[in-house]
Amino acid sequence: MRAVVQLTDCASVTVAEHEIAAIGTGLTVFLGIGPEDTEADVNYLAEKIVNLRIFPDNAGKMNLSLKDISGELLVVSQFTLYGDCRKGRRPSFDAAAPPQTAVVLYETFVQLCRNMGITVACGQFQAEMIVRLTNHGPVTMLLDSKRLF
């Protein structure tokens, strides 16, 4: 399971010209799910993201987590995080989990974050979305549940 995590001042998702989700200060997470991923991967990333200390403290040092600041979370499914562009000019998405598998793990991730007391807004699974965000810092982290990077 892979995630691109961005510290954001605000973020929103629009589908078919209707805003379906929006957050204020918090994290925007683009979440990709691979075919080998399990609930253990979901648990690892949910715990890691909610407690990741990348928000500035009073001294301006990255020392606070999403939980610490009572921030919000926007989660957007992103199968293209498993796109392989090494060969040719068109990416292959063979390394992404099939939608029927991915949606279950995506929804489990969202629920786990909510269970940790986080306000979570979501994109729409398998929809064409417009994601707008104001990346603060800019702070962007790449996470992988298999700890590949």
C-alpha beads as a LAMMPS data file, in Angstrom:
LAMMPS data file: protein, C-alpha beads

149 atoms
148 bonds

1 atom types
1 bond types

-500.0 500.0 xlo xhi
-500.0 500.0 ylo yhi
-500.0 500.0 zlo zhi

Masses

1 110.0

Atoms # bond

1 1 1 0.000 0.000 0.000
2 1 1 1.354 3.391 -0.977
3 1 1 0.458 6.887 0.100
4 1 1 1.377 10.378 -0.960
5 1 1 0.746 12.525 2.119
6 1 1 0.557 16.300 1.797
7 1 1 0.237 18.815 4.610
8 1 1 -2.594 21.060 3.431
9 1 1 -4.261 24.265 4.574
10 1 1 -7.422 23.215 2.715
11 1 1 -8.445 20.616 0.157
12 1 1 -11.551 19.540 -1.730
13 1 1 -12.823 16.956 -4.196
14 1 1 -15.276 17.683 -6.986
15 1 1 -17.076 15.024 -9.032
16 1 1 -19.278 15.971 -11.988
17 1 1 -19.094 19.660 -11.022
18 1 1 -20.298 18.987 -7.439
19 1 1 -18.012 19.350 -4.448
20 1 1 -18.330 16.082 -2.543
21 1 1 -15.675 16.557 0.145
22 1 1 -13.642 19.330 1.742
23 1 1 -11.302 19.788 4.685
24 1 1 -9.503 22.634 6.415
25 1 1 -6.045 22.267 7.937
26 1 1 -4.813 18.705 7.871
27 1 1 -3.515 16.076 5.496
28 1 1 -4.496 15.096 1.993
29 1 1 -3.684 11.447 1.340
30 1 1 -3.583 9.854 -2.096
31 1 1 -3.874 6.125 -1.345
32 1 1 -2.824 3.363 -3.726
33 1 1 -3.508 -0.300 -3.057
34 1 1 -1.575 -3.251 -4.449
35 1 1 -2.845 -6.811 -5.006
36 1 1 -0.734 -8.217 -2.144
37 1 1 -1.985 -5.693 0.417
38 1 1 -3.835 -6.883 3.511
39 1 1 -5.420 -5.411 6.599
40 1 1 -1.935 -5.349 8.174
41 1 1 -0.862 -2.848 5.488
42 1 1 -3.962 -0.770 6.175
43 1 1 -3.263 -0.758 9.925
44 1 1 0.372 0.226 9.401
45 1 1 -0.397 3.173 7.108
46 1 1 -3.392 4.458 9.078
47 1 1 -1.384 4.479 12.313
48 1 1 1.661 5.993 10.593
49 1 1 -0.288 8.785 8.867
50 1 1 -2.425 9.821 11.844
51 1 1 0.654 10.003 14.080
52 1 1 3.210 11.321 11.576
53 1 1 4.879 14.353 13.169
54 1 1 5.083 16.782 10.249
55 1 1 3.117 19.781 11.546
56 1 1 5.127 22.660 12.999
57 1 1 5.171 23.303 16.742
58 1 1 5.467 26.794 18.299
59 1 1 9.162 26.845 17.421
60 1 1 8.431 26.023 13.777
61 1 1 9.898 22.519 14.095
62 1 1 8.093 19.511 12.570
63 1 1 6.982 17.977 15.838
64 1 1 3.179 17.640 15.850
65 1 1 0.866 15.034 14.340
66 1 1 -2.573 15.267 12.766
67 1 1 -3.944 14.038 16.089
68 1 1 -2.018 16.679 18.033
69 1 1 -3.460 19.556 16.017
70 1 1 -6.979 18.069 15.703
71 1 1 -6.548 18.271 11.936
72 1 1 -8.716 16.773 9.249
73 1 1 -7.926 14.115 6.670
74 1 1 -8.930 13.938 3.013
75 1 1 -8.416 10.458 1.521
76 1 1 -8.445 9.994 -2.252
77 1 1 -8.022 6.587 -3.872
78 1 1 -5.171 6.698 -6.389
79 1 1 -4.468 3.492 -8.313
80 1 1 -1.966 5.396 -10.476
81 1 1 0.515 5.241 -7.573
82 1 1 1.123 1.712 -8.867
83 1 1 1.705 2.885 -12.434
84 1 1 4.862 1.454 -13.973
85 1 1 6.465 3.786 -16.507
86 1 1 9.755 1.957 -16.918
87 1 1 8.853 0.440 -20.284
88 1 1 7.459 2.291 -23.262
89 1 1 5.468 5.513 -23.015
90 1 1 2.170 4.310 -21.610
91 1 1 2.067 3.340 -17.931
92 1 1 1.069 -0.166 -16.931
93 1 1 -1.263 -0.491 -13.966
94 1 1 -0.911 -4.262 -13.575
95 1 1 0.624 -3.752 -10.111
96 1 1 -2.557 -2.074 -8.775
97 1 1 -5.123 -4.141 -6.892
98 1 1 -8.369 -4.914 -8.732
99 1 1 -11.165 -2.481 -7.788
100 1 1 -13.219 -5.040 -5.827
101 1 1 -10.214 -5.715 -3.570
102 1 1 -9.016 -2.121 -3.378
103 1 1 -12.364 -0.632 -2.331
104 1 1 -12.565 -2.869 0.746
105 1 1 -9.082 -1.894 1.939
106 1 1 -9.690 1.775 1.088
107 1 1 -12.889 1.817 3.170
108 1 1 -11.116 -0.031 6.000
109 1 1 -8.374 2.623 5.986
110 1 1 -10.954 5.418 6.212
111 1 1 -12.786 3.694 9.069
112 1 1 -9.577 3.053 11.020
113 1 1 -8.661 6.744 10.809
114 1 1 -12.150 7.689 11.998
115 1 1 -11.838 5.208 14.859
116 1 1 -8.683 7.071 15.924
117 1 1 -10.777 10.228 16.349
118 1 1 -9.878 11.886 13.046
119 1 1 -12.432 13.762 10.930
120 1 1 -12.160 12.118 7.501
121 1 1 -13.519 13.290 4.161
122 1 1 -13.237 11.075 1.081
123 1 1 -13.036 11.176 -2.646
124 1 1 -15.327 8.914 -4.659
125 1 1 -13.835 5.505 -5.434
126 1 1 -13.379 4.912 -9.202
127 1 1 -14.710 8.363 -10.137
128 1 1 -12.983 11.000 -12.208
129 1 1 -12.248 13.636 -9.595
130 1 1 -10.920 17.158 -9.474
131 1 1 -8.768 17.471 -6.355
132 1 1 -7.882 20.977 -5.229
133 1 1 -5.470 21.567 -2.393
134 1 1 -3.219 24.158 -0.872
135 1 1 -0.017 22.328 0.036
136 1 1 1.584 24.003 3.056
137 1 1 5.356 24.107 3.315
138 1 1 5.365 22.468 0.810
139 1 1 5.416 19.238 2.803
140 1 1 4.917 16.000 0.862
141 1 1 5.806 12.539 2.171
142 1 1 5.875 9.201 0.372
143 1 1 4.929 6.139 2.426
144 1 1 4.882 2.468 1.549
145 1 1 3.532 -0.237 3.849
146 1 1 6.174 -2.663 2.586
147 1 1 8.778 -0.042 3.592
148 1 1 10.266 0.055 0.091
149 1 1 11.004 3.756 0.520

Bonds

1 1 1 2
2 1 2 3
3 1 3 4
4 1 4 5
5 1 5 6
6 1 6 7
7 1 7 8
8 1 8 9
9 1 9 10
10 1 10 11
11 1 11 12
12 1 12 13
13 1 13 14
14 1 14 15
15 1 15 16
16 1 16 17
17 1 17 18
18 1 18 19
19 1 19 20
20 1 20 21
21 1 21 22
22 1 22 23
23 1 23 24
24 1 24 25
25 1 25 26
26 1 26 27
27 1 27 28
28 1 28 29
29 1 29 30
30 1 30 31
31 1 31 32
32 1 32 33
33 1 33 34
34 1 34 35
35 1 35 36
36 1 36 37
37 1 37 38
38 1 38 39
39 1 39 40
40 1 40 41
41 1 41 42
42 1 42 43
43 1 43 44
44 1 44 45
45 1 45 46
46 1 46 47
47 1 47 48
48 1 48 49
49 1 49 50
50 1 50 51
51 1 51 52
52 1 52 53
53 1 53 54
54 1 54 55
55 1 55 56
56 1 56 57
57 1 57 58
58 1 58 59
59 1 59 60
60 1 60 61
61 1 61 62
62 1 62 63
63 1 63 64
64 1 64 65
65 1 65 66
66 1 66 67
67 1 67 68
68 1 68 69
69 1 69 70
70 1 70 71
71 1 71 72
72 1 72 73
73 1 73 74
74 1 74 75
75 1 75 76
76 1 76 77
77 1 77 78
78 1 78 79
79 1 79 80
80 1 80 81
81 1 81 82
82 1 82 83
83 1 83 84
84 1 84 85
85 1 85 86
86 1 86 87
87 1 87 88
88 1 88 89
89 1 89 90
90 1 90 91
91 1 91 92
92 1 92 93
93 1 93 94
94 1 94 95
95 1 95 96
96 1 96 97
97 1 97 98
98 1 98 99
99 1 99 100
100 1 100 101
101 1 101 102
102 1 102 103
103 1 103 104
104 1 104 105
105 1 105 106
106 1 106 107
107 1 107 108
108 1 108 109
109 1 109 110
110 1 110 111
111 1 111 112
112 1 112 113
113 1 113 114
114 1 114 115
115 1 115 116
116 1 116 117
117 1 117 118
118 1 118 119
119 1 119 120
120 1 120 121
121 1 121 122
122 1 122 123
123 1 123 124
124 1 124 125
125 1 125 126
126 1 126 127
127 1 127 128
128 1 128 129
129 1 129 130
130 1 130 131
131 1 131 132
132 1 132 133
133 1 133 134
134 1 134 135
135 1 135 136
136 1 136 137
137 1 137 138
138 1 138 139
139 1 139 140
140 1 140 141
141 1 141 142
142 1 142 143
143 1 143 144
144 1 144 145
145 1 145 146
146 1 146 147
147 1 147 148
148 1 148 149
